[in-house]
Amino acid sequence: MVKIHERKFVSADPEKCVGCQICEYICSWTKEKGFNPLKSRIRVVRVNQLANMAVTCRRCEDPPCVAACPRDALTQSEETGTIILDVDKCNGCGWCIEACDYGAIMLHPETKVVHVCDLCKDEADGPQCIKWCPEEALTLVTSDVLAQKARISAVKKLFQEAKKKK
């Protein structure tokens, strides 16, 4: 069993992401053979006029999406943390979508069942969104690495604030 701090997921650097949506298009092409961001398993969210953030599944330790599903259509792989969908059980009720703290589960516009990132498990060279991001804003990280980056960023901001006060 893989511990939560070892589970990898796609993370975006908001300082590098320009909101081009290439990640959405390449994801929909890889999974659906069509360029349609509504069929993508990653979403670009505009935080403000200058900041964008790509959002995808974080492979939570106790995923609220799995707990919220009234039909047991979602399970989680113990090995990878990937959320697995049983298409035959999903009726598109959307409870998992509402339960996800990251907005990482989407309803497929045609099939009306949910879909979620699986890190391009069928692709030999891994997540295509990372491979094709022109700004190199996407990386595969663990929650520990992401937390360390956040601490470093916070310390840098504190130092800059301290300099301004002098």
N, C-alpha and C positions, 0 to 999 in steps of 0.2 A: 504494500500500500504506500502510495506517494504522499508524503506529508504536505500540508497546505503551503508551507513556505517554499516547497520545491516545485509546485505546480506553476507552469508557465502560461502566460497570456499575453496578448498583444496590447501594448501600451503606447500612447501617443505623447510626444513632447509638444505642448502647446506653443512653445517658443519657436518651433520649427514648422508646425502644421500651418499651411496657408489656405486650407479649405478647398483644395482643388477637386476633391472627391474621387480621385483616381482609385483610391482604395475601395470605394464603394463599387465603382465600375468593374474593376478587376475581380472583385469578389463575386459579383453577380455573373460575370462571364465564366469564371472558374466553376461555380456551382450550378448555374442555370443556362449557360451558353447563350446569354443575351446581356446587353448592356442596359441594365435597369436598376438604379439604386434602391428601389423599393424591394428588390429581391436579394439585396446584399445582407451579409451577416455582420457588417461593420457599418457604423453610421457616423457621419461628420456632423458635429453639433457646433453651431456658432455661439460662443460664450458671450462675446461682445463684438464691437466693430473690428477689433484687431486680433482677437483670440479665437482659435478653432480647436476642437478636440475630437479625435476619432474615438468612438466608444464601441467596445465589444465585450464578450463574456469574460468575467474575471475568475471563474471557476471557484466560487466560494466554498468554504469548508462545510457549512451547512446551508446549501443553497435554498433561499426562500422560494425560488421558482418551482423547485421539485416539491417542496412542502405544500405549496398553494394549489397544485394541480389536483382537482377533484376526481380525475379519471386515471390517475397514476400513469399518465402518458410520458412523464419525464422521470429519468433516473440519472444518476451520476456515476461515471466510471471511477472505481476505487483506484485504478492505476494512474489515470491522467487527470481526473477531475472534470473531464469533458461531460457536458450535459447531453444525454442521449434521448432522442425522441422516438416514441413508438407511434408512428403516423396513424395506425389503425385505431388507436385509443384517443387521439387528440380530436376534439370537436371545435377548436378555435375559440373557446370561451374567454380567453384572455386573462385569466387569473394569474398565470405565471408572468405575464407581461407587467401587470400592476405590481406584482410582488418583487420584481427585480429592482434592486436599488440603483443599478447602473443604466437601465434602459437598454439592455443588451439583447433582449428577446423581442423578435418582431413577428408579426402575422404576415404570412405569405399572401400577396395580393390576389393570387389566383386559386391556390389550393385551400386557402383559409385555415391552414394549420401553422403552428409556430415554427420558426427556424432560429438557429443559434450557431455561433461560430464553433467549428470543430478543429481549428488551426490547420485547415486544408489537409486533413489526415490522409487523403488519397493522392496528394501531390508529393512527389519525391523530394522536391526542394523546399517544402514547408509552406508557411503562410504566404500567399501570393500578394497580399496587401503590403507586407513588409518588403518583399522583393521589388515591387513596382513603385513604391512611394518615391517620387522624384526629389523630395526634400529630406529623405532619410529620417522622417519624423516618427516612424513606427519601429518598435523593437519588441523582442520577445523577452519578457522579464518575469521575475517571481515577485510576490508581495514584499519580501524582504528587501529586494533591490529597489523596488519602487519607494518603499518607506525611507531607505537610505538617501535616495535622490531628493525626496521631500525635505529631509532633515538638512541636507547640504544647502538646498535652496533657501530654506528658512534662516539658516545661519548667515548666509550671504546678505539677505535682506536686513537682518539685525545689524550687521557690520556697517552697511550703507546708511542705515538710520542713525547709528552712533556717530558716524563721520559728519553727518549733516548737523548734528547737535553741537559739535565743537566749534 
